[in-house]
Amino acid sequence: MWFLVVCSIVVSTIVIVMSCDGVEKCGQQIVKTCFLYREVMEKPALKDDLVLFAKFVKQLSPKFSAAGFFQINQSLLSALFSAVMTYLIIIIQFNMTLYLMQYEAKT
């Protein structure tokens, strides 16, 4: 039962992080698209509007954070994975030490 709970938490975390990262990348793509369209536009007024819109989107581009402590993007997944692996290694080492101490106490 606990395995299903852990799996659901892991999957939901991955989905949330990837969704936040996708929204952030879409904002960056809008800025790039505006600058690409600016090159092919013939009317100066439209070029100026595209530059203005690109600057507006760049200033207000979506960024997701956890109460301002850290950004929620793909780098968060690798940080979480490395932290979990570090704690698992520490727990395994403590269990090995405990097992050896119990074995020595029996002999």
C-alpha positions, 0 to 999 in steps of 0.5 A: 500500500505504501508503495502506491502512495510513494509512486503517486507522490513521485508521479504527481511531483514529476507532472507538476514540475514538468508542467511548470517547466513547459509553461516557462519554456512557452513564455521564452518561445513567445519572445523568440517568435516575436523577434523572428516575425519582426525580421520578416515584417515590412511595416515599421509599426508592426515591427515596433509592436512586436518588439514592445510585445516581446519586451512585455512578455519577457518582463512578465514571463511566467516563473514558478517558485516555492514561496520564493525559496527555489525555482520549479523547473527541470533542475528541481528533479535532479536535485530531488533525485540526488537528495533522495539517493544521498539519504538512502545511502546514509540509511543503508549505511546506518542499517549495516552498522546496526546489523553488525553491532547486533551480530557482534553482540550475539557472538 
